[in-house]
Each structure stands twice: as structure tokens, then as C-alpha cells.
Amino acid sequence: MKTLNFRVILFIFALIFGIVFSIPSLTQSDEGKKITLGLDLQGGLHMLLGIKAEVAIESRITSMAGSIKYIFDDEEISFDPDDVRIVEGEKVTFELLDEDDVAKVREVLKKEIPGTTLTSKGLIFSLTMTEDEIERTKLNAIQQAVDTIRNRLNEFGLAEPTVAKQGEDKILVEVPGIKTQEDEQRIRELIARAAHLQLMAVDEDRIARVHTMSKEEANSYGDVILKDVNTPQTYLVRKIPVLDGSMLTDAKVGFDENNQPVINFTLNSQGAKIFGDFTGKYVGKRMAVVLDNKVYSAPNINERIGGGRVQISGRFELSEASDLAIALRSGALLAPVYVMEKRSVGPSLGADSIRSSSLALMLGFVMVIIFMFLYYGMAGAIANVALVGNLFLILAIMSLFGATLTLPGMAGIVLTVGMAVDANVIINERIRELLHQGKSIGKSIEDGYANAFTAIWDDNVTTLIAATVLYAYGTGAIKGFALTMSIGIMASMLTAIVGTHGIYQWILPKIDKNKLGFWFGIKAEGKK
């Protein structure tokens, strides 16, 4: 018998690799990486979320007001910052102090704040959003919510949650593996938290009257009344923030001098400059750190603070601080979401699905093995060895990448079994044809693989392209099906073509031309 060739060595290595890295998933061991079961197999949380897109419009108007202040300061345009107002949540009004700045203002705002319409009456200006910009902002709020929620769940450490837009204004969220009420509550709070961070100036001139002031009166001064998150105290702060969370680059949990959890966040270069300029200009005043319209702290500004580093303290529990840091890092929701439908999927349904799917897989696998051996003899047995290696490789690769296995994914594995053996059926038929033509066994094997390769390659590549498109544009169950199909196709190219070819080359001296029925399931005589 010939020594092992590189094809056999590669196949043996792949088989050992597949077996070793499949063990944690097959035994459900706590050690090593393993496949995660999807919502349909292990149960979990299913939610349908609605989104208040109109709030995104209000946030956009507020952002425009903050931008106007920053732009005018940067361009040295004369205006009164206290006269920059938000009117009815629909427009921003401001008044210029120098008529010579009018042309410059029109040019700068057209460039810096696109999608808006600027109107004026004398030196009093109004900035509103165009209808196209309003519609774009609503659509962007929905897509941004999908991306933000997905990022939050991924950072939380959950295995491949499903977050997808459904219909025009709804979001589907499926989180596998959520079994306790406490975990479910944390997930819901993490998803729904707006995480809208703002640094706002305290109105020192009027704060003494905050307890007797109405919301309408506060609004007339360009102020808003906010409550402290830990105490009954209320604050009167300027409605237009100094800066907001869009300028945040990182947020991490830390500990203060009393060993209490705090959140340290870092601003980008623009935010750091605005923050440094503001703290330098308003030494002795207070700045409120506001999160989701609640004041977490309002420290005095003792000196200019550079570097863009800010801290939030609020008597947090460690888990709460961690979740809040995740929400801040992943970005604020442009518009709040609310739960329209919620249900917990029990693991019992998943257990039944696993048993049924496993039974179908095993029955199909065994029947294919029996058929291949009876019809093709030892050639069928060689194909069966490749088929076993293919299954182990699929499980190993999915385990290493921590992929999620869903019910459609199991269907993809079953389908892959058929596709993997199909390659060897084509090869064996080509070999049989050449043996019938009287060619030698070695020549028949080499030409059989050469002739079959083009058809197998074309078939697998086109299927892989379709699976890739399904994975790229599909969601949830469709992704699971496409993933297992893609891995199975690539594994079968190694096992069904390279592996079996190497085995034939290795055992060629042992193949008896007078026993072609045993070796290839035929009775025709071949030549040496």
C-alpha cells in the first residue's frame, strides 16, 4: 500500500479537528466553545416594539438649536445665546445683533445644517426642517433603533439575538436563552432605555423660583424643569444643552473615592472643545449631567476642564452602571421604543423540535449510508467516511465561531448531507462509466474526479452564492439556514472531493480488478 498522500493527511487532520471541536457541543460541556441554540430550540424572549418617531423630530430640532450656538460662536456671529429658542418643538428662533451678519448666517446654516428652511423678519430668524428632512429623520430613527438595540444586546453578551425592522415602523426582537424574570427585565430595560445624555447649564438667575415656577413659565425663559434621580430636588436648566451624547466616544464603569460605581465617559474632539470652552467661561456656575431627562449630578465648575472626560454618579448598582455604560456606548435612541407584544417562548417546544429534527437527521443519515454502501460497495463506504467528516466539520466550525443553531439551521444540515453525498454519487458514476469503457482502475479514478469536478464545482459555487445572499439580506431563521448551508458546502468540497480522492490514491494498490463489484458495485471487468 502506498504511503499517505497529502490529500489523506489533510482529510485526517480535518476529521480530527472536526471531532475535537465538536465534542463540547455534542456533550454540552461547560468547557470549550460550543454551538448556541436559537430561540426556537432553547426558548427565550420574543418582543415586537413600536417606535415614537415624532420624538426624533423634536430631538433633531433641539440638536439644531445647539448647533446654531456652536456655529455662531465659532464663526464670531453676533447674537444673544439666551434668545435662541425652540418654539412648539417645531422650529428654532434666534435674533442677530448685527445686520452685517445676515448674509453670512444664511450661507453658514445652509452648509452646516442641511435639510432646513430659514425665514426671517428683520433680524429675527426661524429655522425649520423641510418635509423631506422630516420623513428622512423618521426613517433614520427606525433604522438607528434597530442598529442600536442590536449593538446593546451584542455588548450585553447575548448570542446572536435577532433584531430586525418589521413593516414600516415596528421592530422584531428575539433573544434566545432568557429564562428568568430578572434577566428578562434587564433586557427590556436595556432595550427601552433612551440613553439620551445631555450636559445642560443650570439657570442660576431663576433657580431659586423653581418650586413655584410652572412648566409654561420656565419654557418662556428657554428653560426646563428636571428632577434629580436620587432626591426630591428639582433643577431649572437651560433647555438647549451645551452638548449631548452624540459627541460621546466611550463610556466605562469606574469607582469613586467611596468605592461606589460611576460611569466615566469621553467626548470627541468637538465635544471636548465645547466642554472646555463652556467650563472656562462659566467658572463658579453649575452644569447638570442629564440622562433621559433626569439630573444625575449638578456640580459647580471650579475651573476649566479640558480633555473631554466627564463622570456620571448616581448611586448605581454595579449591574445598573454596567447596563447604562453599554447603552451609552451603543448610542442614544433617536426616538423611544415601547413594547407592543411580548411573549416568553418555553424550552419545551425547543426540546420537541430538537428531538424531531435529530431523529430526522439520523434517519436520513443512516439511510444514505446504507444506500451508498449497498449501491456502490466500498466506494460508497469511502463516501460515507467523507460524509461523517463533513458533519463533524460543520459542528466544529459553528462551535468555534459561537454560531446559533436554529430549526431551519438543522434543516440546512440535513440538506447538506444530501448535497455532500451527491458529489460522491457524481464521482462514482464517472468512475463506473470509465471502468465500463475498459480503462484501468487508476486511470478511471483520476479521470472520474477530473470529469466530475467541473459539475460539482459549478453546483456548489452557485449554491454558495445563493446562501451568501440569503445570509446577507435575511434575518433570524433564514440566516441560520444560510449559515449551515454555507459551512456544509465548503466542508463537503474538502471531504467529498479532496478527502475521498486521497483515500482512493492511498488504497489503489489494494483494489482488485477482479472484484469491481465489491469495490465499485459493478460486475464489469477492468484493465490494470
SVG drawing of the C-alpha trace seen along z (x, -y; Angstrom):
<svg xmlns="http://www.w3.org/2000/svg" viewBox="-49 -96 54 107">
<polyline fill="none" stroke="black" stroke-width="0.4" points="0.0,0.0 1.2,-3.5 2.3,-5.9 -0.2,-8.5 -0.5,-11.3 -1.2,-15.0 -4.9,-14.6 -5.3,-11.8 -3.2,-13.7 -5.4,-16.8 -8.6,-14.8 -7.4,-13.0 -6.4,-16.4 -9.9,-17.8 -11.6,-14.8 -9.6,-15.1 -10.2,-18.8 -14.0,-18.2 -14.2,-15.6 -12.2,-17.5 -14.1,-20.8 -17.5,-19.2 -17.2,-17.4 -18.3,-20.5 -21.4,-20.9 -22.3,-17.2 -21.7,-16.7 -23.0,-20.2 -19.8,-20.5 -19.2,-23.8 -15.6,-23.8 -14.7,-25.0 -16.7,-26.8 -20.0,-25.3 -23.0,-26.0 -25.7,-28.2 -29.2,-27.0 -31.6,-29.6 -34.9,-30.8 -36.9,-28.1 -34.7,-25.4 -34.0,-26.6 -36.7,-29.2 -36.3,-32.8 -37.8,-36.2 -39.9,-37.4 -40.9,-41.1 -42.5,-43.4 -41.5,-47.0 -43.2,-50.2 -41.3,-53.5 -42.3,-57.1 -40.7,-58.5 -42.2,-62.0 -39.8,-62.4 -36.9,-62.1 -38.1,-65.3 -38.1,-67.1 -34.6,-65.8 -33.4,-67.0 -34.8,-70.4 -33.0,-70.5 -29.8,-69.4 -30.2,-72.2 -30.5,-74.8 -27.3,-73.5 -25.5,-73.5 -26.6,-77.1 -25.0,-78.3 -21.8,-76.4 -21.6,-77.6 -22.3,-81.2 -19.6,-81.2 -17.1,-79.6 -17.9,-82.0 -17.9,-85.0 -21.5,-86.0 -23.1,-88.5 -26.2,-87.1 -27.7,-86.6 -27.3,-83.0 -30.3,-83.3 -32.5,-84.3 -32.0,-81.0 -35.4,-79.3 -37.2,-76.2 -40.8,-77.1 -43.5,-74.3 -40.9,-71.7 -41.1,-72.6 -38.6,-75.4 -35.7,-77.3 -35.8,-81.0 -32.9,-83.4 -32.1,-87.1 -29.0,-88.6 -27.4,-91.7 -25.6,-92.9 -27.3,-93.3 -24.0,-92.7 -24.1,-89.1 -27.3,-88.2 -25.7,-87.0 -23.1,-85.1 -25.7,-83.4 -27.7,-82.3 -24.6,-80.8 -23.3,-79.1 -26.6,-77.5 -27.3,-76.2 -23.9,-74.5 -23.8,-73.3 -27.4,-72.3 -28.8,-70.9 -32.5,-69.9 -33.8,-73.1 -35.6,-76.3 -34.5,-79.7 -37.0,-82.5 -36.7,-86.0 -38.5,-89.0 -36.0,-91.8 -33.1,-90.3 -35.4,-87.6 -34.9,-84.3 -36.8,-80.9 -35.2,-77.6 -37.5,-74.7 -37.0,-71.3 -38.2,-70.5 -40.8,-67.9 -38.3,-65.6 -35.9,-66.0 -38.7,-65.2 -39.5,-62.0 -35.9,-61.1 -35.4,-61.7 -38.3,-59.4 -37.0,-56.6 -33.5,-57.1 -34.9,-56.9 -36.3,-53.4 -33.1,-52.1 -31.0,-53.7 -33.1,-52.0 -32.6,-48.6 -28.8,-49.1 -28.6,-50.5 -30.7,-47.7 -28.7,-45.1 -25.4,-46.7 -26.7,-46.8 -27.7,-43.1 -24.4,-42.1 -22.4,-44.1 -24.5,-42.5 -23.0,-39.2 -26.1,-37.6 -25.6,-35.0 -26.8,-36.3 -30.1,-38.0 -32.5,-38.7 -33.2,-42.5 -35.0,-43.4 -37.3,-46.0 -40.8,-44.7 -43.3,-46.6 -42.9,-50.3 -42.5,-51.3 -42.1,-48.1 -39.0,-46.2 -38.9,-42.5 -36.5,-41.4 -35.9,-37.7 -33.4,-36.9 -32.6,-33.1 -31.7,-31.7 -33.6,-34.2 -35.2,-32.0 -35.5,-34.1 -37.8,-37.0 -34.8,-39.1 -32.9,-38.6 -36.0,-39.4 -36.5,-42.6 -32.8,-43.7 -33.1,-43.0 -36.3,-45.0 -34.8,-48.0 -31.6,-47.8 -33.6,-47.8 -36.0,-50.6 -33.6,-52.9 -33.2,-56.0 -29.7,-56.7 -30.0,-60.4 -27.1,-62.1 -27.0,-65.9 -24.8,-68.4 -27.0,-71.4 -26.3,-74.8 -28.2,-75.5 -30.2,-78.7 -28.6,-80.3 -30.6,-83.5 -34.0,-81.9 -33.4,-78.6 -34.5,-80.0 -38.0,-80.2 -38.0,-76.7 -40.5,-75.4 -43.1,-78.0 -42.5,-78.1 -44.8,-76.3 -43.5,-74.4 -45.0,-77.1 -43.2,-79.9 -39.9,-78.0 -40.4,-77.4 -40.9,-81.1 -37.4,-81.7 -36.0,-78.9 -35.7,-76.7 -36.9,-73.3 -37.6,-71.8 -36.0,-68.5 -35.9,-66.2 -32.9,-64.8 -32.7,-61.0 -31.9,-60.3 -33.5,-63.1 -36.8,-65.2 -34.8,-68.2 -35.6,-69.9 -33.4,-71.9 -34.1,-74.7 -31.8,-74.2 -31.4,-75.8 -33.5,-73.9 -30.8,-73.9 -28.0,-71.6 -24.3,-72.6 -23.7,-69.3 -25.2,-65.8 -24.4,-62.1 -23.8,-62.3 -20.3,-63.6 -19.5,-60.7 -16.9,-58.2 -16.6,-55.8 -18.3,-55.0 -16.9,-52.7 -17.8,-51.7 -15.4,-53.0 -15.5,-53.6 -15.3,-56.9 -13.4,-57.7 -16.2,-55.9 -15.9,-52.8 -19.3,-53.4 -19.9,-52.6 -19.7,-55.6 -19.7,-56.0 -16.7,-57.7 -17.3,-58.9 -15.1,-60.5 -16.0,-63.2 -14.8,-63.5 -12.6,-66.5 -15.6,-68.7 -17.3,-67.8 -14.1,-68.3 -13.6,-71.8 -17.2,-72.8 -17.0,-71.4 -13.6,-73.1 -14.8,-76.4 -18.0,-76.3 -16.4,-75.3 -13.7,-78.0 -16.4,-80.7 -18.7,-79.7 -16.4,-79.1 -18.4,-79.3 -21.6,-78.2 -23.2,-74.7 -23.6,-72.2 -26.2,-69.5 -25.4,-66.0 -28.8,-64.9 -29.6,-61.4 -33.1,-60.6 -34.4,-63.9 -33.3,-63.2 -30.5,-65.1 -27.8,-62.7 -25.5,-65.4 -25.1,-69.2 -21.6,-70.0 -20.1,-73.5 -17.5,-74.4 -14.3,-75.3 -12.0,-75.6 -11.8,-75.0 -12.0,-71.2 -10.1,-70.1 -9.6,-66.6 -13.3,-65.9 -13.6,-63.5 -16.8,-63.6 -18.2,-61.4 -21.8,-60.4 -22.5,-59.4 -25.9,-58.4 -25.9,-55.8 -25.8,-53.0 -25.9,-49.3 -23.0,-47.7 -25.2,-45.9 -27.2,-49.1 -24.0,-51.0 -22.8,-48.3 -26.0,-48.3 -26.0,-52.1 -22.5,-52.2 -23.5,-49.7 -26.4,-51.9 -24.2,-55.0 -21.5,-53.3 -24.0,-51.9 -25.6,-55.3 -28.8,-57.0 -32.1,-56.1 -33.2,-58.9 -36.8,-58.0 -38.1,-56.0 -39.4,-52.5 -42.3,-50.7 -43.3,-47.1 -46.4,-46.3 -46.2,-42.5 -44.2,-40.3 -44.1,-36.6 -41.7,-34.1 -41.0,-31.0 -40.7,-27.9 -37.8,-25.5 -40.3,-22.5 -41.1,-23.4 -37.4,-23.6 -36.8,-20.2 -39.5,-18.6 -38.1,-20.4 -34.6,-19.1 -35.7,-15.5 -37.8,-15.6 -35.0,-17.2 -32.3,-15.0 -34.4,-11.9 -34.9,-13.2 -31.2,-13.9 -30.2,-10.5 -32.7,-8.6 -31.7,-10.4 -28.0,-10.0 -28.4,-6.2 -30.5,-5.6 -28.0,-7.5 -25.1,-5.5 -26.9,-2.2 -27.9,-3.1 -24.3,-4.3 -22.8,-1.1 -25.3,1.3 -25.2,-0.5 -21.5,-1.5 -19.8,1.1 -16.5,-0.1 -16.7,-3.3 -19.9,-4.0 -18.2,-3.3 -15.4,-5.8 -18.1,-8.3 -19.7,-7.6 -16.4,-8.3 -16.3,-11.7 -20.0,-12.3 -19.2,-11.7 -16.2,-14.0 -18.4,-16.6 -20.9,-16.6 -18.1,-16.9 -16.6,-19.8 -19.9,-21.6 -20.4,-21.2 -16.8,-22.2 -16.8,-25.4 -20.1,-26.5 -18.8,-25.8 -15.6,-27.8 -17.5,-30.9 -20.2,-30.5 -22.9,-30.3 -26.5,-29.9 -28.3,-26.8 -32.0,-27.2 -34.6,-24.8 -34.1,-25.9 -30.3,-25.6 -30.9,-21.9 -32.8,-21.6 -29.8,-23.1 -27.6,-20.4 -30.0,-17.7 -29.9,-19.2 -26.1,-19.5 -26.0,-15.7 -27.7,-15.1 -25.6,-17.6 -22.3,-16.2 -23.2,-12.7 -24.4,-13.9 -20.8,-14.9 -19.6,-11.4 -22.5,-10.0 -21.4,-12.0 -17.7,-10.9 -18.6,-7.3 -20.8,-7.3 -18.0,-8.8 -15.6,-6.2 -18.1,-3.4 -18.5,-4.7 -14.8,-4.7 -14.4,-1.2 -17.2,0.0 -15.2,-1.5 -12.3,0.7 -9.9,-1.8 -7.6,-0.9 -8.7,-1.4 -6.1,-4.1 -7.0,-6.0 -10.7,-5.7 -10.3,-7.2 -8.2,-10.1 -10.3,-10.9 -13.5,-10.3 -12.5,-13.1 -11.3,-15.3 -14.6,-14.9 -16.8,-15.3 -15.0,-18.3 -16.4,-20.9 -20.0,-19.9 -19.6,-19.7 -17.7,-23.0 -20.4,-24.8 -23.2,-23.4 -21.5,-24.2 -20.5,-27.7 -23.9,-28.7 -25.5,-27.3 -22.9,-29.1 -23.7,-32.4 -27.4,-31.9 -26.7,-31.0 -24.4,-34.1 -27.2,-36.4 -29.7,-34.7 -27.3,-35.4 -26.6,-39.0 -30.3,-40.0 -32.1,-37.5 -32.9,-37.7 -33.2,-35.2 -34.2,-31.7 -33.1,-32.5 -29.6,-33.4 -29.4,-30.2 -30.4,-28.1 -27.9,-30.0 -25.1,-29.7 -25.3,-25.9 -25.7,-25.6 -22.5,-27.7 -20.4,-25.8 -21.7,-22.5 -20.9,-23.3 -17.3,-24.4 -16.8,-21.4 -18.1,-19.0 -15.6,-20.4 -12.8,-19.2 -14.2,-15.9 -16.2,-14.7 -13.6,-15.7 -10.2,-16.1 -10.6,-13.5 -12.1,-10.7 -9.7,-11.3 -6.8,-10.9 -8.2,-7.7 -8.5,-6.2 -4.9,-7.1 -3.8,-5.6 -5.6,-2.2 -5.2,-1.9 -2.7,1.0 -5.2,3.0 -8.0,2.6 -8.5,5.9 -9.7,5.6 -11.5,8.9 -13.6,7.6 -15.1,4.5 -18.5,5.4 -17.1,5.3 -15.1,2.1 -17.5,0.1 -20.7,2.0 -20.3,3.2 -19.5,6.6 -17.7,5.3 -14.0,6.3 -11.5,3.6 -7.9,3.4 -4.8,2.8"/>
</svg>
